[in-house]
Amino acid sequence: MSKQVALTILSQLGGHKFLTMTGAKNLVSGSDSLSFTLPARLAVRGINRFRVTLQPSDTYTLEAWRLRNLDLQPRGIETGIYAEALRDTFRSMTGLETSL
């Protein structure tokens, strides 16, 4: 089921258009999440790691970090996000557009 959850999250973010627009890569599916890396110096506040987690309440938690020299620094967390607000929340956290 974990891969299906990750594929659903990716689809809700915009699928291949999302990957192209953000440069996201190294996608990893967790039991209820999708994690990926973002290109260095592209997102605001140096964000280069991101995770979207499906919660039992059928909402999402978005977490952003900056990894530098093995030091993982939290850069933001948003909880209780509905599927239709994923793109806007990602955009506000990272400054990256998810589609044209």
TIRO-2110 file (N, C-alpha, C; in Angstrom, 1 decimal):
// TIRO-2110
0.8, -1.2, 0.0, N, 1, A
0.0, 0.0, 0.0, CA, 1, A
0.9, 1.3, 0.0, C, 1, A
2.1, 1.2, 0.5, N, 2, A
2.9, 2.4, 0.6, CA, 2, A
3.2, 3.0, -0.7, C, 2, A
3.4, 2.2, -1.7, N, 3, A
3.7, 2.8, -3.0, CA, 3, A
2.5, 3.5, -3.6, C, 3, A
1.3, 2.9, -3.4, N, 4, A
0.1, 3.5, -3.9, CA, 4, A
-0.1, 4.9, -3.2, C, 4, A
0.1, 5.0, -1.9, N, 5, A
0.0, 6.2, -1.2, CA, 5, A
0.9, 7.3, -1.8, C, 5, A
2.2, 6.9, -2.0, N, 6, A
3.2, 7.8, -2.6, CA, 6, A
2.8, 8.3, -4.0, C, 6, A
2.3, 7.3, -4.8, N, 7, A
1.8, 7.7, -6.2, CA, 7, A
0.6, 8.6, -6.1, C, 7, A
-0.3, 8.4, -5.2, N, 8, A
-1.4, 9.3, -5.1, CA, 8, A
-1.0, 10.7, -4.7, C, 8, A
0.0, 10.8, -3.7, N, 9, A
0.5, 12.1, -3.3, CA, 9, A
1.1, 12.8, -4.5, C, 9, A
2.0, 12.1, -5.2, N, 10, A
2.6, 12.7, -6.4, CA, 10, A
1.6, 13.2, -7.4, C, 10, A
0.6, 12.4, -7.6, N, 11, A
-0.5, 12.8, -8.5, CA, 11, A
-1.2, 14.1, -8.1, C, 11, A
-1.5, 14.1, -6.8, N, 12, A
-2.1, 15.3, -6.2, CA, 12, A
-1.3, 16.6, -6.3, C, 12, A
0.1, 16.4, -6.2, N, 13, A
1.0, 17.5, -6.4, CA, 13, A
1.1, 18.0, -7.8, C, 13, A
0.8, 17.1, -8.8, N, 14, A
0.9, 17.5, -10.2, CA, 14, A
1.6, 16.5, -11.1, C, 14, A
2.0, 15.4, -10.5, N, 15, A
2.6, 14.3, -11.3, CA, 15, A
3.9, 14.8, -12.0, C, 15, A
4.1, 14.4, -13.3, N, 16, A
5.3, 14.7, -14.0, CA, 16, A
5.5, 16.2, -14.2, C, 16, A
4.5, 17.0, -14.3, N, 17, A
4.6, 18.4, -14.4, CA, 17, A
5.2, 19.0, -13.1, C, 17, A
4.8, 18.4, -11.9, N, 18, A
5.4, 18.8, -10.6, CA, 18, A
6.9, 18.5, -10.6, C, 18, A
7.3, 17.3, -11.1, N, 19, A
8.7, 16.9, -11.1, CA, 19, A
9.5, 17.8, -12.0, C, 19, A
9.0, 18.2, -13.1, N, 20, A
9.7, 19.0, -14.1, CA, 20, A
9.8, 20.5, -13.5, C, 20, A
8.7, 21.0, -13.0, N, 21, A
8.8, 22.4, -12.5, CA, 21, A
9.6, 22.6, -11.3, C, 21, A
9.7, 21.6, -10.4, N, 22, A
10.4, 21.8, -9.1, CA, 22, A
11.8, 21.2, -9.2, C, 22, A
12.0, 20.3, -10.1, N, 23, A
13.3, 19.6, -10.1, CA, 23, A
13.4, 18.5, -9.0, C, 23, A
12.3, 18.1, -8.5, N, 24, A
12.3, 17.1, -7.4, CA, 24, A
12.9, 15.8, -7.9, C, 24, A
13.6, 15.1, -7.1, N, 25, A
14.2, 13.9, -7.5, CA, 25, A
14.5, 13.0, -6.3, C, 25, A
15.0, 11.8, -6.4, N, 26, A
15.3, 10.9, -5.3, CA, 26, A
14.0, 10.7, -4.5, C, 26, A
12.9, 10.4, -5.2, N, 27, A
11.6, 10.1, -4.6, CA, 27, A
11.7, 8.8, -3.8, C, 27, A
11.2, 8.8, -2.6, N, 28, A
11.1, 7.7, -1.7, CA, 28, A
9.7, 7.5, -1.1, C, 28, A
9.2, 6.3, -1.2, N, 29, A
7.8, 6.1, -0.6, CA, 29, A
8.0, 5.5, 0.7, C, 29, A
7.3, 6.1, 1.7, N, 30, A
7.3, 5.5, 3.1, CA, 30, A
5.9, 4.7, 3.2, C, 30, A
5.7, 4.3, 4.4, N, 31, A
4.4, 3.5, 4.6, CA, 31, A
3.2, 4.4, 4.3, C, 31, A
3.3, 5.7, 4.6, N, 32, A
2.2, 6.6, 4.4, CA, 32, A
2.7, 8.0, 3.9, C, 32, A
3.8, 8.0, 3.2, N, 33, A
4.4, 9.3, 2.8, CA, 33, A
5.2, 9.2, 1.5, C, 33, A
5.5, 10.4, 1.0, N, 34, A
6.4, 10.6, -0.1, CA, 34, A
7.5, 11.6, 0.3, C, 34, A
8.7, 11.2, 0.1, N, 35, A
9.8, 12.1, 0.4, CA, 35, A
10.6, 12.4, -0.8, C, 35, A
11.2, 13.5, -1.0, N, 36, A
12.1, 13.8, -2.2, CA, 36, A
13.0, 14.9, -1.8, C, 36, A
14.0, 15.1, -2.7, N, 37, A
15.0, 16.2, -2.6, CA, 37, A
14.7, 17.2, -3.6, C, 37, A
15.0, 18.4, -3.3, N, 38, A
14.9, 19.6, -4.2, CA, 38, A
16.3, 20.1, -4.6, C, 38, A
16.5, 20.7, -5.8, N, 39, A
17.8, 21.2, -6.1, CA, 39, A
18.3, 22.3, -5.1, C, 39, A
19.6, 22.3, -4.9, N, 40, A
20.2, 23.2, -4.0, CA, 40, A
20.0, 24.6, -4.5, C, 40, A
19.7, 25.5, -3.6, N, 41, A
19.5, 27.0, -3.8, CA, 41, A
18.4, 27.3, -4.7, C, 41, A
17.4, 26.4, -4.9, N, 42, A
16.3, 26.7, -5.7, CA, 42, A
15.1, 27.2, -4.9, C, 42, A
14.8, 26.5, -3.8, N, 43, A
13.7, 26.9, -2.9, CA, 43, A
14.1, 27.9, -1.9, C, 43, A
13.1, 28.6, -1.3, N, 44, A
13.4, 29.6, -0.3, CA, 44, A
13.9, 29.0, 1.0, C, 44, A
14.7, 29.8, 1.7, N, 45, A
15.3, 29.3, 3.0, CA, 45, A
16.1, 28.1, 2.9, C, 45, A
16.7, 27.8, 1.7, N, 46, A
17.6, 26.7, 1.5, CA, 46, A
16.9, 25.3, 1.6, C, 46, A
15.6, 25.2, 1.5, N, 47, A
14.9, 23.9, 1.6, CA, 47, A
15.4, 23.0, 0.5, C, 47, A
15.9, 21.8, 0.9, N, 48, A
16.3, 20.9, -0.1, CA, 48, A
15.8, 19.4, 0.2, C, 48, A
15.0, 19.3, 1.2, N, 49, A
14.4, 18.0, 1.6, CA, 49, A
12.9, 18.3, 1.9, C, 49, A
12.1, 17.4, 1.5, N, 50, A
10.6, 17.6, 1.7, CA, 50, A
9.9, 16.2, 1.9, C, 50, A
8.9, 16.2, 2.7, N, 51, A
8.1, 15.0, 2.9, CA, 51, A
6.7, 15.4, 3.1, C, 51, A
5.8, 14.6, 2.4, N, 52, A
4.4, 14.8, 2.5, CA, 52, A
3.8, 13.5, 3.1, C, 52, A
3.1, 13.6, 4.2, N, 53, A
2.6, 12.4, 4.9, CA, 53, A
1.1, 12.4, 5.0, C, 53, A
0.5, 11.3, 4.7, N, 54, A
-0.9, 11.1, 4.8, CA, 54, A
-1.3, 10.8, 6.3, C, 54, A
-2.2, 11.5, 6.8, N, 55, A
-2.6, 11.3, 8.2, CA, 55, A
-3.9, 10.4, 8.3, C, 55, A
-4.1, 9.8, 9.4, N, 56, A
-5.4, 9.0, 9.5, CA, 56, A
-6.6, 9.8, 9.3, C, 56, A
-6.6, 11.1, 9.5, N, 57, A
-7.7, 12.0, 9.3, CA, 57, A
-8.0, 12.3, 7.8, C, 57, A
-7.2, 11.7, 6.9, N, 58, A
-7.3, 11.9, 5.5, CA, 58, A
-6.8, 13.3, 5.1, C, 58, A
-6.0, 13.9, 5.9, N, 59, A
-5.3, 15.2, 5.6, CA, 59, A
-3.8, 14.9, 5.5, C, 59, A
-3.1, 15.9, 5.1, N, 60, A
-1.6, 15.7, 4.9, CA, 60, A
-0.8, 16.6, 5.9, C, 60, A
0.4, 16.2, 6.2, N, 61, A
1.4, 17.0, 6.9, CA, 61, A
2.5, 17.2, 5.9, C, 61, A
2.9, 18.4, 5.7, N, 62, A
4.1, 18.8, 4.8, CA, 62, A
5.2, 19.2, 5.7, C, 62, A
6.4, 18.7, 5.5, N, 63, A
7.6, 19.0, 6.3, CA, 63, A
8.7, 19.4, 5.3, C, 63, A
9.4, 20.4, 5.7, N, 64, A
10.5, 20.9, 4.8, CA, 64, A
11.8, 21.0, 5.7, C, 64, A
12.9, 20.6, 5.1, N, 65, A
14.2, 20.7, 5.8, CA, 65, A
15.3, 21.2, 4.9, C, 65, A
16.3, 21.6, 5.5, N, 66, A
17.6, 21.9, 4.8, CA, 66, A
18.6, 21.0, 5.4, C, 66, A
19.3, 20.2, 4.5, N, 67, A
20.3, 19.3, 4.9, CA, 67, A
21.6, 19.9, 4.4, C, 67, A
22.6, 20.2, 5.3, N, 68, A
23.9, 20.7, 4.9, CA, 68, A
24.9, 20.1, 5.9, C, 68, A
25.9, 19.5, 5.3, N, 69, A
27.0, 18.9, 6.1, CA, 69, A
26.5, 18.0, 7.2, C, 69, A
25.6, 17.1, 6.9, N, 70, A
25.0, 16.2, 7.8, CA, 70, A
24.2, 16.8, 8.9, C, 70, A
23.8, 18.1, 8.8, N, 71, A
23.0, 18.8, 9.7, CA, 71, A
21.7, 19.1, 9.1, C, 71, A
20.6, 18.4, 9.7, N, 72, A
19.3, 18.5, 9.2, CA, 72, A
18.5, 19.5, 10.0, C, 72, A
18.2, 20.7, 9.3, N, 73, A
17.6, 21.8, 10.0, CA, 73, A
16.1, 21.9, 9.5, C, 73, A
15.1, 21.9, 10.4, N, 74, A
13.7, 22.0, 10.0, CA, 74, A
13.5, 23.4, 9.5, C, 74, A
12.8, 23.5, 8.4, N, 75, A
12.5, 24.8, 7.8, CA, 75, A
11.0, 25.1, 7.8, C, 75, A
10.1, 24.2, 8.1, N, 76, A
8.7, 24.4, 8.1, CA, 76, A
7.9, 23.2, 8.2, C, 76, A
6.7, 23.3, 8.8, N, 77, A
5.8, 22.1, 8.9, CA, 77, A
4.4, 22.7, 8.8, C, 77, A
3.5, 22.1, 8.0, N, 78, A
2.1, 22.5, 7.9, CA, 78, A
1.3, 21.2, 8.1, C, 78, A
0.3, 21.2, 9.0, N, 79, A
-0.5, 20.1, 9.3, CA, 79, A
-2.0, 20.3, 8.9, C, 79, A
-2.7, 19.3, 8.7, N, 80, A
-4.1, 19.4, 8.5, CA, 80, A
-4.5, 19.9, 7.1, C, 80, A
-3.6, 19.6, 6.1, N, 81, A
-3.8, 20.1, 4.8, CA, 81, A
-4.6, 19.1, 3.9, C, 81, A
-5.7, 19.6, 3.3, N, 82, A
-6.5, 18.8, 2.4, CA, 82, A
-5.8, 18.6, 1.1, C, 82, A
-6.2, 17.6, 0.4, N, 83, A
-5.6, 17.2, -0.9, CA, 83, A
-5.6, 18.4, -1.9, C, 83, A
-6.7, 19.1, -2.0, N, 84, A
-6.9, 20.2, -2.9, CA, 84, A
-6.0, 21.4, -2.6, C, 84, A
-5.4, 21.5, -1.4, N, 85, A
-4.6, 22.6, -1.0, CA, 85, A
-3.1, 22.2, -1.0, C, 85, A
-2.8, 21.0, -1.4, N, 86, A
-1.3, 20.5, -1.4, CA, 86, A
-0.4, 21.4, -2.2, C, 86, A
-0.9, 21.7, -3.4, N, 87, A
0.0, 22.5, -4.3, CA, 87, A
0.2, 23.9, -3.8, C, 87, A
-0.8, 24.6, -3.3, N, 88, A
-0.7, 25.9, -2.8, CA, 88, A
0.2, 25.9, -1.5, C, 88, A
0.0, 24.9, -0.7, N, 89, A
0.8, 24.9, 0.5, CA, 89, A
2.3, 24.6, 0.2, C, 89, A
2.5, 23.7, -0.7, N, 90, A
3.9, 23.5, -1.2, CA, 90, A
4.5, 24.8, -1.7, C, 90, A
3.8, 25.5, -2.6, N, 91, A
4.2, 26.7, -3.2, CA, 91, A
4.5, 27.8, -2.1, C, 91, A
3.7, 27.9, -1.1, N, 92, A
3.9, 28.9, 0.0, CA, 92, A
5.1, 28.5, 0.8, C, 92, A
5.4, 27.2, 1.0, N, 93, A
6.5, 26.8, 1.8, CA, 93, A
7.9, 26.9, 1.1, C, 93, A
7.9, 26.6, -0.2, N, 94, A
9.1, 26.6, -0.9, CA, 94, A
9.4, 27.7, -1.9, C, 94, A
8.3, 28.4, -2.3, N, 95, A
8.4, 29.4, -3.3, CA, 95, A
8.5, 28.9, -4.7, C, 95, A
8.3, 27.6, -4.9, N, 96, A
8.4, 26.9, -6.2, CA, 96, A
7.0, 26.7, -6.8, C, 96, A
6.9, 27.0, -8.1, N, 97, A
5.6, 26.7, -8.8, CA, 97, A
5.5, 25.2, -9.1, C, 97, A
4.3, 24.7, -9.1, N, 98, A
4.1, 23.3, -9.3, CA, 98, A
3.6, 23.0, -10.7, C, 98, A
3.2, 24.0, -11.5, N, 99, A
2.8, 23.8, -12.8, CA, 99, A
2.9, 25.2, -13.6, C, 99, A
2.7, 25.1, -14.9, N, 100, A
2.8, 26.4, -15.7, CA, 100, A
1.6, 27.2, -15.5, C, 100, A
END
